Amino acid sequence: MRNLIISVIDFFYPPFRKLMPLQTFRYAACGGSNTVLGLVIYSLAFKYILHEQDLDLGFYAFKPHIAALFISFSINFPLGFILMKFVVFSESNIKGRVQLFRYFIFFVFCLFLNYVLLKLLVEIMGWYAIVAQIITTVIVVIVSYLTQKHFTFKVEKKDEDFPF
């Protein structure tokens, strides 16, 4: 499956070769696909699962835009990790469990950032939830790429890489 995904992504790379490195293109393709999937899941959950109503768990009631966010992220987390680890940042030599832990920490940070931005845009500024989620997603994607490239899936230098 990994090879199929990489083949499909790499097939579309040549026109973008002068604009960005292959890894950035793969990130855009995988991250973009996962983001679109997340937005679709968010929209379906918000409109058709939650019917734009609060999700009352008995001990706490989630606003529909926040409940939809958690539903969406519960699917995007494992799928995003798999795509980043095996398709985009496969050259990373950090152990898988460390990558997963770092991805989880970063994921929680992004979830919190997304939560705060949604609260601000929907509950304080009065924006429609799906529009607010799209804007929030753009901000989170930019932060995500930089963090994943330089922290979660970075390539660590080995001792033999140092000349002394």
Backbone as a chain_set.jsonl record, in Angstrom:
{"seq": "MRNLIISVIDFFYPPFRKLMPLQTFRYAACGGSNTVLGLVIYSLAFKYILHEQDLDLGFYAFKPHIAALFISFSINFPLGFILMKFVVFSESNIKGRVQLFRYFIFFVFCLFLNYVLLKLLVEIMGWYAIVAQIITTVIVVIVSYLTQKHFTFKVEKKDEDFPF", "coords": {"N": [[0.827, -1.196, 0.0], [1.94, 1.224, 0.825], [3.885, 1.672, -1.189], [2.225, 1.988, -3.4], [0.812, 4.351, -2.746], [2.968, 6.17, -2.632], [3.855, 5.971, -5.297], [1.661, 7.029, -6.719], [1.546, 9.66, -5.702], [4.131, 10.588, -6.397], [3.935, 10.49, -9.163], [2.536, 12.779, -9.84], [4.318, 14.735, -9.189], [6.385, 15.912, -10.988], [5.605, 18.493, -12.354], [5.82, 20.221, -10.212], [8.378, 20.193, -9.364], [10.293, 22.283, -9.555], [9.296, 24.069, -7.769], [9.188, 22.998, -5.169], [10.766, 20.698, -2.847], [10.722, 17.06, -3.115], [9.915, 15.798, -0.7], [8.436, 17.817, 0.593], [6.37, 18.083, -1.234], [5.214, 15.537, -1.025], [4.388, 15.708, 1.629], [2.502, 17.754, 1.383], [0.642, 16.482, -0.276], [-0.127, 14.152, 1.224], [-0.767, 15.301, 3.735], [-2.622, 17.184, 2.85], [-4.626, 15.522, 1.763], [-5.384, 14.113, 4.082], [-6.245, 16.254, 5.579], [-8.413, 17.215, 4.063], [-10.042, 14.96, 4.26], [-10.452, 15.077, 7.03], [-11.905, 17.494, 7.209], [-14.202, 16.765, 5.785], [-15.166, 14.682, 7.408], [-15.564, 16.164, 9.747], [-17.569, 17.961, 8.864], [-19.649, 16.155, 8.157], [-20.082, 14.923, 10.65], [-20.827, 17.144, 12.195], [-23.147, 18.088, 10.855], [-24.78, 15.757, 10.262], [-24.428, 13.638, 12.082], [-24.372, 14.783, 14.623], [-26.339, 16.635, 14.251], [-26.136, 19.381, 14.509], [-26.462, 19.817, 17.196], [-25.898, 19.904, 20.763], [-23.641, 17.53, 22.228], [-24.476, 15.533, 24.66], [-23.03, 13.999, 27.28], [-23.87, 13.256, 29.721], [-22.256, 13.774, 32.033], [-21.015, 15.928, 30.975], [-21.634, 18.371, 28.496], [-20.888, 18.695, 25.176], [-20.401, 21.306, 22.856], [-21.695, 21.34, 19.514], [-19.827, 21.934, 17.456], [-17.404, 21.474, 18.709], [-17.58, 18.798, 19.523], [-17.714, 17.602, 17.001], [-15.181, 18.215, 16.125], [-13.578, 16.572, 17.813], [-14.454, 14.055, 16.956], [-13.603, 14.061, 14.289], [-10.783, 14.369, 14.625], [-10.211, 11.955, 15.902], [-10.117, 10.105, 13.911], [-8.34, 11.215, 12.095], [-5.916, 11.247, 13.521], [-4.607, 8.544, 13.772], [-4.437, 7.872, 11.03], [-3.043, 10.058, 9.929], [-0.554, 9.837, 11.284], [0.422, 7.39, 10.289], [0.66, 7.96, 7.521], [2.548, 10.089, 7.61], [4.769, 8.849, 8.829], [5.399, 6.6, 7.176], [5.251, 7.415, 4.511], [5.909, 10.182, 4.036], [8.036, 11.048, 5.824], [9.876, 8.899, 5.831], [12.606, 8.459, 5.964], [13.431, 9.102, 8.461], [15.314, 8.361, 11.342], [14.584, 8.01, 13.915], [13.283, 6.138, 16.611], [10.235, 4.275, 16.229], [8.314, 4.285, 18.355], [9.079, 6.563, 19.725], [8.639, 8.472, 17.77], [5.86, 8.171, 17.557], [5.063, 8.982, 20.132], [5.988, 11.656, 20.13], [4.476, 12.592, 17.971], [1.931, 12.266, 19.025], [2.021, 14.076, 21.217], [2.387, 16.474, 19.816], [0.074, 16.322, 18.282], [-1.918, 16.563, 20.241], [-1.346, 19.17, 21.019], [-2.009, 20.483, 18.598], [-4.719, 19.841, 18.493], [-5.596, 21.223, 20.758], [-4.927, 23.857, 19.946], [-6.593, 24.049, 17.703], [-9.054, 23.761, 19.001], [-9.101, 26.073, 20.669], [-9.01, 28.096, 18.719], [-11.397, 27.536, 17.338], [-13.282, 27.977, 19.394], [-12.892, 30.721, 19.743], [-13.473, 31.763, 17.13], [-16.077, 30.767, 16.558], [-17.739, 30.898, 18.942], [-17.161, 33.379, 20.108], [-16.7, 35.258, 18.031], [-18.776, 34.644, 16.354], [-18.813, 33.209, 13.923], [-19.731, 30.923, 11.273], [-19.546, 27.47, 11.907], [-18.276, 25.555, 10.144], [-16.885, 27.157, 8.292], [-15.183, 28.464, 10.058], [-13.709, 26.253, 10.911], [-12.322, 25.58, 8.584], [-10.606, 27.814, 8.246], [-9.167, 27.635, 10.622], [-7.921, 25.195, 10.172], [-6.076, 25.795, 8.132], [-4.217, 27.373, 9.525], [-3.307, 25.513, 11.449], [-2.163, 23.561, 9.781], [0.127, 24.816, 8.715], [1.695, 25.213, 11.031], [1.931, 22.542, 11.705], [3.462, 21.263, 9.629], [6.011, 22.424, 9.904], [6.688, 21.664, 12.526], [6.591, 18.844, 12.414], [8.557, 18.224, 10.524], [10.918, 19.227, 11.701], [10.967, 18.22, 14.285], [9.221, 15.931, 15.156], [9.68, 13.905, 13.142], [12.346, 14.195, 12.487], [15.65, 13.731, 11.116], [18.046, 12.266, 12.916], [21.427, 13.003, 13.605], [24.073, 10.704, 13.466], [26.799, 9.476, 15.485], [28.971, 8.889, 13.761], [28.594, 10.743, 11.8], [29.819, 13.04, 12.542], [32.826, 14.821, 12.131], [34.923, 14.707, 14.012]], "CA": [[0.0, 0.0, 0.0], [2.859, 2.36, 0.902], [4.476, 1.892, -2.506], [1.173, 2.499, -4.279], [0.583, 5.755, -2.383], [4.138, 6.934, -3.063], [3.845, 6.01, -6.765], [0.626, 7.964, -7.164], [1.981, 11.02, -5.349], [5.308, 10.937, -7.194], [3.512, 10.666, -10.552], [2.093, 14.161, -10.007], [5.365, 15.642, -8.719], [7.222, 16.644, -11.956], [5.338, 19.924, -12.581], [6.095, 20.977, -8.987], [9.788, 19.956, -9.027], [11.017, 23.55, -9.397], [8.676, 24.836, -6.687], [9.38, 22.418, -3.836], [11.378, 19.365, -2.815], [9.789, 15.93, -3.141], [9.356, 15.57, 0.634], [7.411, 18.84, 0.829], [5.232, 17.723, -2.081], [4.554, 14.378, -0.403], [3.695, 16.205, 2.815], [1.316, 18.487, 0.923], [-0.332, 15.511, -0.781], [-0.644, 13.338, 2.34], [-1.406, 16.199, 4.692], [-3.81, 17.757, 2.209], [-5.659, 14.477, 1.708], [-5.847, 13.869, 5.44], [-6.971, 17.456, 5.986], [-9.716, 17.2, 3.376], [-10.819, 13.913, 4.92], [-10.852, 15.617, 8.329], [-12.976, 18.481, 7.007], [-15.415, 16.026, 5.392], [-15.657, 14.015, 8.619], [-16.059, 17.235, 10.619], [-18.844, 18.442, 8.319], [-20.655, 15.096, 8.297], [-20.38, 14.769, 12.073], [-21.52, 18.351, 12.643], [-24.483, 18.201, 10.262], [-25.613, 14.564, 10.171], [-24.337, 12.792, 13.273], [-24.758, 15.602, 15.783], [-27.481, 17.477, 13.84], [-25.843, 20.716, 15.025], [-26.939, 19.839, 18.577], [-24.894, 19.547, 21.76], [-23.448, 16.114, 22.542], [-24.574, 15.439, 26.111], [-22.514, 12.725, 27.782], [-24.368, 13.083, 31.076], [-21.4, 14.53, 32.949], [-20.578, 17.132, 30.264], [-22.251, 18.546, 27.179], [-20.012, 19.342, 24.214], [-21.013, 22.056, 21.758], [-21.575, 20.474, 18.328], [-18.595, 22.173, 16.688], [-16.298, 20.877, 19.45], [-17.759, 17.348, 19.421], [-17.333, 17.239, 15.629], [-13.72, 18.307, 16.093], [-13.031, 15.37, 18.429], [-14.757, 12.922, 16.071], [-12.699, 14.172, 13.153], [-9.409, 14.117, 15.042], [-10.026, 10.551, 16.286], [-9.808, 9.37, 12.677], [-7.153, 11.827, 11.492], [-4.681, 10.958, 14.26], [-3.869, 7.352, 13.325], [-4.174, 7.931, 9.598], [-1.983, 11.043, 9.732], [0.721, 9.285, 11.746], [0.853, 6.352, 9.34], [1.109, 8.628, 6.296], [3.775, 10.845, 7.859], [5.87, 7.931, 9.153], [5.766, 5.653, 6.125], [5.247, 8.01, 3.169], [6.566, 11.487, 3.95], [9.288, 11.143, 6.579], [10.34, 7.517, 6.0], [14.052, 8.414, 6.214], [13.712, 9.409, 9.862], [15.912, 7.234, 12.054], [14.094, 8.007, 15.298], [12.472, 4.944, 16.86], [8.811, 4.439, 15.98], [7.57, 4.647, 19.566], [9.416, 7.961, 20.019], [7.884, 9.243, 16.774], [4.444, 8.132, 17.938], [4.905, 9.825, 21.316], [6.122, 13.045, 19.689], [3.316, 12.902, 17.134], [0.797, 12.395, 19.937], [2.169, 15.356, 21.928], [2.116, 17.516, 18.835], [-1.331, 16.18, 17.913], [-2.685, 17.166, 21.336], [-1.145, 20.612, 20.877], [-2.829, 20.946, 17.457], [-6.111, 19.724, 18.907], [-5.828, 22.352, 21.649], [-4.909, 25.057, 19.111], [-7.823, 24.005, 16.925], [-10.135, 23.993, 19.961], [-9.088, 27.486, 21.067], [-9.393, 28.91, 17.557], [-12.832, 27.339, 17.094], [-14.013, 28.696, 20.437], [-12.777, 32.138, 19.425], [-14.161, 32.128, 15.889], [-17.504, 30.401, 16.571], [-18.483, 31.346, 20.107], [-16.938, 34.798, 20.417], [-16.862, 36.092, 16.84], [-20.046, 34.298, 15.733], [-18.664, 32.66, 12.579], [-20.306, 29.609, 11.026], [-18.558, 26.489, 12.378], [-17.497, 24.915, 9.078], [-15.965, 28.185, 7.79], [-14.177, 28.631, 11.112], [-12.844, 25.074, 10.899], [-11.439, 25.68, 7.409], [-9.581, 28.81, 8.567], [-8.359, 27.039, 11.676], [-7.131, 24.136, 9.552], [-4.947, 26.419, 7.428], [-3.236, 27.765, 10.54], [-2.753, 24.3, 12.052], [-1.335, 22.878, 8.776], [1.425, 25.5, 8.647], [2.416, 24.854, 12.255], [2.15, 21.105, 11.646], [4.575, 20.896, 8.749], [7.278, 22.855, 10.505], [6.953, 20.859, 13.71], [6.865, 17.457, 12.059], [9.835, 18.141, 9.815], [12.062, 19.565, 12.544], [10.893, 17.632, 15.614], [8.648, 14.59, 15.241], [10.281, 12.951, 12.214], [13.651, 14.678, 12.029], [16.702, 12.739, 10.979], [19.079, 12.564, 13.905], [22.791, 12.706, 13.166], [24.754, 9.658, 14.223], [28.155, 9.85, 15.881], [29.9, 8.83, 12.641], [28.363, 11.899, 10.951], [30.66, 14.131, 13.013], [34.186, 14.563, 11.662], [35.931, 14.6, 15.071]], "C": [[0.867, 1.254, 0.0], [3.417, 2.693, -0.478], [3.457, 2.441, -3.496], [0.921, 3.98, -4.017], [1.742, 6.623, -2.867], [4.167, 7.053, -4.584], [2.838, 7.023, -7.299], [1.047, 9.404, -6.892], [3.136, 11.458, -6.249], [4.98, 11.136, -8.673], [3.141, 12.127, -10.821], [3.162, 15.195, -9.634], [6.076, 16.46, -9.806], [6.864, 18.113, -12.203], [5.683, 20.817, -11.377], [7.57, 20.921, -8.58], [10.557, 21.25, -8.769], [10.491, 24.382, -8.231], [9.007, 24.321, -5.29], [10.082, 21.071, -3.924], [10.313, 18.269, -2.751], [9.14, 15.702, -1.776], [8.24, 16.57, 0.945], [6.168, 18.537, -0.004], [4.464, 16.543, -1.495], [3.788, 14.798, 0.853], [2.407, 16.918, 2.408], [0.23, 17.521, 0.448], [-0.963, 14.7, 0.351], [-1.391, 14.201, 3.346], [-2.67, 16.808, 4.131], [-4.956, 16.758, 2.14], [-6.249, 14.212, 3.08], [-6.656, 15.059, 5.959], [-8.353, 17.51, 5.355], [-10.609, 16.136, 4.001], [-11.324, 14.403, 6.275], [-11.983, 16.628, 8.217], [-14.29, 17.809, 6.614], [-16.017, 15.343, 6.615], [-16.249, 15.037, 9.579], [-17.445, 17.696, 10.157], [-19.954, 17.413, 8.482], [-21.057, 14.903, 9.758], [-21.216, 15.947, 12.579], [-22.968, 18.378, 12.152], [-25.356, 16.961, 10.473], [-25.525, 13.62, 11.37], [-24.853, 13.55, 14.49], [-25.978, 16.484, 15.514], [-27.381, 18.886, 14.424], [-26.378, 20.919, 16.446], [-25.798, 19.462, 19.522], [-24.828, 18.025, 21.919], [-23.388, 16.001, 24.054], [-24.146, 14.044, 26.556], [-22.98, 12.433, 29.206], [-23.575, 13.902, 32.072], [-20.894, 15.822, 32.315], [-21.257, 17.178, 28.909], [-21.284, 19.323, 26.286], [-20.84, 20.115, 23.193], [-20.794, 21.235, 20.488], [-20.291, 20.695, 17.527], [-17.37, 21.579, 17.388], [-16.392, 19.35, 19.396], [-17.352, 16.856, 18.031], [-15.819, 17.274, 15.471], [-13.095, 17.037, 16.672], [-13.291, 14.125, 17.576], [-13.786, 12.909, 14.896], [-11.263, 13.82, 13.53], [-9.18, 12.656, 15.425], [-9.725, 9.669, 15.07], [-8.519, 9.901, 12.062], [-5.859, 11.481, 12.222], [-3.972, 9.711, 13.747], [-3.518, 7.394, 11.839], [-3.03, 8.901, 9.298], [-0.624, 10.514, 10.146], [1.262, 8.274, 10.749], [1.377, 6.985, 8.053], [2.426, 9.375, 6.509], [4.968, 9.907, 8.072], [6.334, 7.132, 7.942], [5.832, 6.259, 4.723], [6.109, 9.266, 3.114], [7.943, 11.489, 4.596], [9.883, 9.755, 6.831], [11.839, 7.415, 6.274], [14.411, 8.735, 7.655], [14.253, 8.17, 10.571], [15.554, 7.228, 13.543], [13.197, 6.784, 15.465], [10.979, 5.256, 16.72], [8.016, 4.865, 17.2], [7.85, 6.089, 19.983], [8.669, 8.871, 19.05], [6.415, 9.315, 17.157], [4.188, 9.03, 19.139], [4.981, 11.299, 20.924], [4.929, 13.479, 18.853], [2.081, 13.113, 18.01], [0.844, 13.727, 20.684], [1.832, 16.51, 20.996], [0.64, 17.514, 18.44], [-2.234, 16.818, 18.973], [-2.559, 18.687, 21.295], [-2.008, 21.164, 19.745], [-4.319, 20.875, 17.784], [-6.482, 20.896, 19.812], [-5.869, 23.665, 20.863], [-6.189, 25.159, 18.294], [-9.024, 24.335, 17.814], [-10.232, 25.474, 20.32], [-9.535, 28.38, 19.906], [-10.877, 28.756, 17.223], [-13.678, 28.069, 18.126], [-14.035, 30.186, 20.121], [-13.637, 32.51, 18.212], [-15.67, 31.863, 15.94], [-18.247, 31.065, 17.729], [-18.301, 32.828, 20.428], [-17.214, 35.684, 19.207], [-18.123, 35.759, 16.044], [-19.949, 33.752, 14.318], [-19.36, 31.311, 12.486], [-19.213, 28.567, 11.255], [-17.695, 25.904, 11.263], [-16.499, 25.901, 8.472], [-14.834, 28.393, 8.796], [-13.204, 27.452, 11.122], [-11.886, 25.114, 9.716], [-10.294, 26.658, 7.689], [-8.622, 28.271, 9.632], [-7.424, 25.976, 11.104], [-5.913, 24.702, 8.832], [-3.844, 26.784, 8.42], [-2.543, 26.534, 11.126], [-1.83, 23.57, 11.069], [0.054, 23.509, 8.688], [2.284, 25.139, 9.859], [2.811, 23.372, 12.211], [3.365, 20.734, 10.807], [5.909, 21.231, 9.397], [7.653, 21.989, 11.702], [7.318, 19.425, 13.345], [8.218, 17.299, 11.374], [11.023, 18.313, 10.765], [12.03, 18.945, 13.942], [10.447, 16.172, 15.572], [9.4, 13.573, 14.399], [11.652, 13.397, 11.713], [14.618, 13.507, 11.901], [17.804, 13.137, 11.95], [20.436, 12.163, 13.361], [23.375, 11.642, 14.075], [26.158, 10.134, 14.542], [29.117, 9.856, 14.704], [29.691, 9.974, 11.649], [29.247, 13.07, 11.348], [32.122, 13.841, 12.663], [35.233, 14.421, 12.769], [35.524, 13.647, 16.138]], "O": [[0.589, 2.218, -0.713], [3.421, 3.854, -0.889], [3.795, 3.272, -4.339], [0.827, 4.772, -4.954], [1.525, 7.688, -3.445], [4.472, 8.123, -5.111], [3.136, 7.781, -8.222], [0.917, 10.268, -7.76], [3.122, 12.56, -6.797], [5.679, 11.877, -9.363], [3.405, 12.648, -11.905], [2.928, 16.397, -9.754], [6.355, 17.634, -9.563], [7.781, 18.933, -12.257], [5.82, 22.032, -11.523], [7.968, 21.522, -7.581], [11.385, 21.305, -7.859], [11.168, 25.297, -7.762], [9.097, 25.099, -4.34], [10.006, 20.385, -4.944], [9.164, 18.516, -2.385], [7.94, 15.44, -1.702], [7.21, 16.193, 1.504], [5.044, 18.715, 0.465], [3.233, 16.539, -1.466], [2.687, 14.314, 1.112], [1.355, 16.711, 3.012], [-0.952, 17.714, 0.733], [-2.186, 14.577, 0.427], [-2.506, 13.876, 3.755], [-3.671, 16.941, 4.834], [-6.107, 17.094, 2.419], [-7.465, 14.098, 3.23], [-7.632, 14.885, 6.689], [-9.342, 17.811, 6.023], [-11.792, 16.376, 4.245], [-12.481, 14.176, 6.63], [-12.909, 16.625, 9.028], [-15.362, 18.227, 7.052], [-17.225, 15.412, 6.839], [-17.311, 14.808, 10.159], [-18.372, 17.806, 10.959], [-21.065, 17.748, 8.892], [-22.238, 14.738, 10.064], [-22.194, 15.758, 13.302], [-23.893, 18.65, 12.918], [-26.531, 17.082, 10.82], [-26.47, 12.877, 11.636], [-25.653, 13.039, 15.273], [-26.579, 17.016, 16.447], [-28.384, 19.502, 14.783], [-26.703, 22.037, 16.848], [-24.85, 18.784, 19.125], [-25.831, 17.329, 21.763], [-22.372, 16.332, 24.665], [-24.803, 13.047, 26.255], [-22.529, 11.469, 29.823], [-24.151, 14.643, 32.869], [-20.404, 16.71, 33.013], [-21.433, 16.151, 28.255], [-20.91, 20.455, 26.592], [-21.867, 19.625, 22.723], [-19.807, 20.505, 20.394], [-19.731, 19.745, 16.98], [-16.399, 21.219, 16.724], [-15.372, 18.681, 19.237], [-16.716, 15.809, 17.903], [-15.245, 16.45, 14.759], [-12.172, 16.483, 16.075], [-12.437, 13.242, 17.488], [-13.221, 11.869, 14.556], [-10.605, 13.054, 12.826], [-8.061, 12.16, 15.287], [-9.136, 8.597, 15.212], [-7.701, 9.129, 11.564], [-4.802, 11.427, 11.594], [-2.823, 9.81, 13.317], [-2.423, 6.993, 11.443], [-2.147, 8.59, 8.498], [0.36, 10.717, 9.435], [2.444, 8.308, 10.408], [2.427, 6.585, 7.55], [3.322, 9.297, 5.668], [6.054, 10.154, 7.546], [7.536, 7.002, 7.709], [6.424, 5.654, 3.83], [6.954, 9.395, 2.229], [8.918, 11.896, 3.965], [10.344, 9.475, 7.937], [12.301, 6.386, 6.768], [15.58, 8.649, 8.033], [13.719, 7.071, 10.419], [16.169, 6.509, 14.33], [12.438, 6.439, 14.56], [10.525, 6.353, 17.047], [7.134, 5.718, 17.097], [6.975, 6.763, 20.526], [8.132, 9.906, 19.445], [5.797, 10.378, 17.093], [3.199, 9.763, 19.164], [4.139, 12.098, 21.334], [4.428, 14.593, 19.002], [1.286, 14.022, 17.77], [-0.164, 14.427, 20.778], [1.077, 17.413, 21.358], [0.03, 18.572, 18.284], [-3.191, 17.522, 18.647], [-3.536, 19.405, 21.507], [-2.663, 22.193, 19.909], [-5.087, 21.754, 17.393], [-7.547, 21.494, 19.658], [-6.75, 24.494, 21.09], [-6.796, 26.226, 18.205], [-9.904, 25.099, 17.419], [-11.315, 26.058, 20.281], [-10.333, 29.299, 20.087], [-11.539, 29.731, 16.867], [-14.674, 28.706, 17.782], [-15.077, 30.834, 20.22], [-14.426, 33.454, 18.264], [-16.454, 32.656, 15.418], [-19.269, 31.72, 17.519], [-19.21, 33.459, 20.967], [-17.868, 36.721, 19.321], [-18.501, 36.515, 15.149], [-20.926, 33.827, 13.573], [-19.557, 30.635, 13.496], [-18.073, 28.766, 10.836], [-16.483, 25.773, 11.437], [-15.371, 25.515, 8.166], [-13.666, 28.485, 8.418], [-12.003, 27.641, 11.319], [-10.732, 24.709, 9.855], [-9.138, 26.355, 7.396], [-7.407, 28.443, 9.531], [-6.267, 25.875, 11.513], [-4.825, 24.133, 8.923], [-2.668, 26.524, 8.168], [-1.321, 26.523, 11.278], [-0.814, 23.014, 11.486], [1.052, 22.794, 8.596], [3.46, 24.8, 9.718], [3.907, 23.006, 12.635], [4.209, 19.958, 11.255], [6.821, 20.406, 9.426], [8.818, 21.623, 11.864], [8.253, 18.859, 13.91], [8.937, 16.334, 11.631], [12.025, 17.61, 10.635], [12.973, 19.126, 14.711], [11.219, 15.277, 15.916], [9.728, 12.49, 14.885], [12.067, 13.009, 10.621], [14.427, 12.445, 12.494], [18.412, 14.2, 11.824], [20.58, 11.115, 12.733], [23.195, 11.674, 15.292], [26.649, 11.087, 13.938], [29.991, 10.72, 14.63], [30.511, 10.165, 10.751], [29.411, 14.006, 10.565], [32.598, 12.727, 12.879], [36.363, 14.036, 12.467], [36.264, 13.446, 17.101]]}, "num_chains": 1, "name": "protein.A"}
